[in-house]
């Protein structure tokens, strides 16, 4: 019937080609995305309008969230219904990767805030088509016994993309246009390689409901049956992204305005912190998924690692120095690396209907888009009222709430 049926009866060996593609795929779209949104976008905005840079970053995040909100769900649902001799995920990954590259090249030459905003929204739309199709493969094609390991691969790609994106972007603070062009090439090459390596086969034999108004409504609806843990996971992921992004979205300004570093000093520390977080995150990500497979308790591990972020957040608040921020990066690197695989494992387990995996994972990915906007809004408000130091305290409170929500999930141990 569907890919999930194939998974149920499939060879129980670990699908290595798919696992490797689950590293390359997330890294190839997230590296350009994070490098641009966390570093190059704020840098370009500060060059054009330094006075209004903080509210402008918040505005970009808000508008982009609205676009991504629609795109992730709509393109995910379209991917679920796609029937071709290349499968249902491969065409979307390759097509949207090509479009992402082209849009980034155009965006790199934008010279005004309105033009930047317009092309950034187009980019958010197409890149979410890549993201939705890649993550759905965890539900489609991975046997249950290897889900933690495959989620580690996916989380590894996320960690590489998220941290290496910032690290690479830091090298282009003096030439934002060239940096975005490099990211465009990564988006294209990585996306295509990932899709081809995954080895997805024809799904022309899979039945699909005739398209109708009722089917259109179903494609766009939140799940309603057996979905309590699904929504707890959504809320927990949302708060975790809010907490994590509150600091990362404003890291460049924190280094310059909170620690008092000049651009060269900020660039050096940004590179050091990103390298630390990347290396530690990779190690912890690789270990967390197989450990969860072995002991069968991904939820308990996620509760502990999420709580660690709260501890780490208080270090630069108490010690507002480069050393304090490095300690923060070490602790957060451990927690974020582990969470990148653990939370993906939890997300697949709580899906109410695996046949609508891309659509429902798209709804869960709302946590990323809504969380990014929520982070910008909360951080901008906290910074405006209390200064940059207070954003670390706010981060600690928010991630503790996330940890509590993960603990309340019933279907996962």
Phi, psi and omega in degrees: 000264179258180179299327180294323175297320178299320179297318183300321184258008190283166170304131185278002176292152179295125180282089190297319180299317179295319180299315179296320179294332178285348170275311185293317185301301179300322179298323186287333176263328184281327179300309176296321183296308182290321178300322180284310189285327184270338186229301186287324177297309176301323180295316181294321178296318181293332176288324182277317184216077184296333182292320185254024189297320182294307178296331178292320176299318178297319180296315178301316181296320182294310181295318179296325178299317181298318179293312182295326178304313179287316187296313185300317181285313184295312181288329174296316178296320177297321178296319178302325184269352184290134176229111179216169177287353176259001184096186183255347181259320184305313181300324181286322179296312182291312182299314182286334175293318177298314179296321178301316179300311182297317182293320178297322178297320178291316180301324184298339182259005178291139185238358178230158181300313180299319180292318176303314182297317181299311183286331176295322178295319177297318178299315179302322181297310186284326183291333177289338172294323175295310184299315183296319182288323182293310185293331181296338180295336176299321178278322185294315202231004182252122175302147186304324184292340181252012187294321178295317179295315178295324177294328174297319178298314178297316178296325176299316177298320177297317181296315177300312182297314183294313185276318179294329177300315179291320180297314179294317181299326181299336180281350185241022178298333179273352180211079185298321182301313179297320179300315179294324178296321176298317179296325178298318179295320178297317180300318182290305185295312182296318181297315181293315180299316180301313183295319181289322182292328183299335175068034179293137182260175179303141174238025180298337181282346183283133177290153176218138181296139177304140181289131181206174177299320179296317179295324178297319178295316180299320180297332186256002184270145168294148176295144184238342182252136179054043190241011182300310180292332175301314183285330173296319178295318178301313181294319180295318178294321178302310182295324179295318178293319176303309182298315182292318186283340178305321180271313186296324181293337182242018185300318180300317180288326177298315180297320184278316188262336180264314179270347176076027180274149173280180185298320180295316179294320178296320180296318180296312183292324177298319179293317180298310182297318180295321179295317179298310182297321180295309184296311180295319180298320179298315181297313183291325178295316180297328181273330189293315182296306176301324177296318178296321176298322185286315184263346177069030182225062180295328182294313182297322176295320180294322178300315182292314183290326177294320177298330179299326182298323179298320178296313181297326183295332183282343183296307179290343174289317179283323182237085183282065182227165174304322179296319178298322180288329177292318176299317176304315181295324179296310182295314180294325178299318177299309184292315183293320178299314179295316183296330184298333175263320183298315184289327177292323176299313179300317183299320180290322181295323185273004179299126179292327184218100181301339180290342177246042188300312184296319180295311184289325173293331173297319176296318178295327178289351171302332177303323180290313183287312178295322179296321178297320178290315178301321179297315180296319180294310181295314182297316179298321179293315181295315179298318181296325183270320190236353181096173186293328182299322184294340181294333178288323176294316178299321178300316181300316181296315184294317182288333174294321175297321177298316180300319179296321179292319176301320180298329185280351180292133186266324188283350183238137179274000000 
